[in-house]
Amino acid sequence: MLSLFRAFARQCPHSRACFPPVSRSLHSPLQNDQIHLSTILDELSEASAPAASNPNAPWMQQGVRRRFDHKLFIRPHYFSHDHRFKGPPPFSKRPLIGPGKKKAKRQDVFYRLGIDPLQEASNDVLMSSFVTEMGKIKHRAETGLTTKTQRRLGKAIRRAKMMGVIPVLSSARLPWN
């Protein structure tokens, strides 16, 4: 086989240009694979080092990945790329419940002015501002009222609907809206 290669190499005047140099490795194939893998990992770590040191770099460039915990049962899909690398942070949702007690007391207009919503049940402009277009009472997370004021406001809105001050199935159409 070598004689065939030499004969072919003599015919090709630029043998180095035609073929890459043949390196005779004394390592086993397993060692070659390990060396090749370590060089690839070194190149990747050098490439990702600037991104990891920069706190403003996106999370994907920083190489954030999940680690295996002690005494953790490992399933086969844990080794997949999708499972090992963390996904983007989820979108922040609107809170399902209203604000805390301190925050609600600061932003609750009724509480700050000392107004009882039940006394304002006949005020159609005020009541319709706390009702959606479909006529539903807005949630406490939207209004930002205290729990007590929200309860009393709901009672006042239902009372205003029964008295006919505001429409039952829609928000009040005010002339300036």
BELCOR-V908804 format. One record per residue. N is the residue number from 1. SS is DSSP state (hx for helix, st for strand, lp for the rest). PHI is phi in whole degrees, -180 to 180 (none if undefined). Layout:
BEGIN
n: {N | N}
ss: {SS | SS}
phi: {PHI | PHI}
END
This chain:
BEGIN
n: {1 | 2 | 3 | 4 | 5 | 6 | 7 | 8 | 9 | 10 | 11 | 12 | 13 | 14 | 15 | 16 | 17 | 18 | 19 | 20 | 21 | 22 | 23 | 24 | 25 | 26 | 27 | 28 | 29 | 30 | 31 | 32 | 33 | 34 | 35 | 36 | 37 | 38 | 39 | 40 | 41 | 42 | 43 | 44 | 45 | 46 | 47 | 48 | 49 | 50 | 51 | 52 | 53 | 54 | 55 | 56 | 57 | 58 | 59 | 60 | 61 | 62 | 63 | 64 | 65 | 66 | 67 | 68 | 69 | 70 | 71 | 72 | 73 | 74 | 75 | 76 | 77 | 78 | 79 | 80 | 81 | 82 | 83 | 84 | 85 | 86 | 87 | 88 | 89 | 90 | 91 | 92 | 93 | 94 | 95 | 96 | 97 | 98 | 99 | 100 | 101 | 102 | 103 | 104 | 105 | 106 | 107 | 108 | 109 | 110 | 111 | 112 | 113 | 114 | 115 | 116 | 117 | 118 | 119 | 120 | 121 | 122 | 123 | 124 | 125 | 126 | 127 | 128 | 129 | 130 | 131 | 132 | 133 | 134 | 135 | 136 | 137 | 138 | 139 | 140 | 141 | 142 | 143 | 144 | 145 | 146 | 147 | 148 | 149 | 150 | 151 | 152 | 153 | 154 | 155 | 156 | 157 | 158 | 159 | 160 | 161 | 162 | 163 | 164 | 165 | 166 | 167 | 168 | 169 | 170 | 171 | 172 | 173 | 174 | 175 | 176 | 177}
ss: {lp | hx | hx | hx | hx | hx | hx | hx | hx | hx | hx | lp | lp | lp | hx | hx | hx | hx | lp | lp | lp | lp | lp | lp | lp | lp | lp | lp | hx | hx | hx | hx | hx | hx | hx | hx | hx | hx | hx | hx | hx | hx | hx | hx | hx | hx | hx | hx | hx | hx | hx | hx | hx | lp | lp | lp | lp | lp | hx | hx | hx | hx | lp | lp | st | lp | lp | lp | lp | lp | lp | lp | lp | lp | lp | hx | hx | hx | hx | lp | hx | hx | hx | hx | st | lp | lp | lp | lp | lp | lp | lp | lp | lp | lp | lp | lp | lp | lp | lp | hx | hx | hx | hx | hx | hx | hx | lp | hx | hx | hx | hx | hx | lp | lp | lp | hx | hx | hx | hx | lp | lp | lp | hx | hx | hx | hx | hx | lp | lp | st | lp | lp | lp | lp | lp | st | lp | lp | hx | hx | hx | hx | lp | lp | lp | hx | hx | hx | hx | hx | hx | hx | hx | hx | hx | hx | hx | hx | hx | hx | hx | hx | lp | lp | lp | lp | lp | lp | lp | lp | lp | lp | lp | lp | lp | lp}
phi: {none | -64 | -65 | -64 | -64 | -63 | -64 | -69 | -66 | -67 | -74 | -92 | -67 | -107 | -63 | -69 | -76 | -77 | -130 | -71 | -63 | -89 | -102 | -94 | -94 | -95 | -87 | -76 | -58 | -66 | -66 | -61 | -64 | -66 | -65 | -63 | -65 | -66 | -67 | -64 | -65 | -63 | -64 | -67 | -69 | -67 | -72 | -91 | -62 | -64 | -70 | -71 | -78 | -87 | -71 | -86 | -70 | -61 | -62 | -68 | -75 | -75 | 74 | -71 | -142 | -78 | -107 | -87 | -87 | -67 | 60 | -100 | -73 | -101 | -95 | -60 | -73 | -65 | -85 | -72 | -64 | -63 | -81 | -70 | -95 | -69 | -80 | -66 | -63 | -67 | -67 | -74 | -92 | -67 | -62 | -78 | -111 | -75 | -70 | -69 | -63 | -65 | -65 | -65 | -67 | -73 | -103 | -80 | -69 | -62 | -66 | -70 | -93 | 71 | -101 | -92 | -60 | -66 | -74 | -103 | -63 | -89 | -87 | -67 | -66 | -68 | -66 | -71 | -75 | -106 | -121 | -75 | -64 | -87 | 93 | -88 | -74 | -67 | -73 | -63 | -66 | -83 | -79 | 75 | -87 | -73 | -63 | -64 | -66 | -64 | -61 | -69 | -68 | -61 | -64 | -68 | -67 | -63 | -65 | -67 | -67 | -69 | -80 | 87 | -73 | -123 | -65 | -79 | -104 | -157 | -82 | -68 | -89 | -90 | -61 | -94 | -89}
END
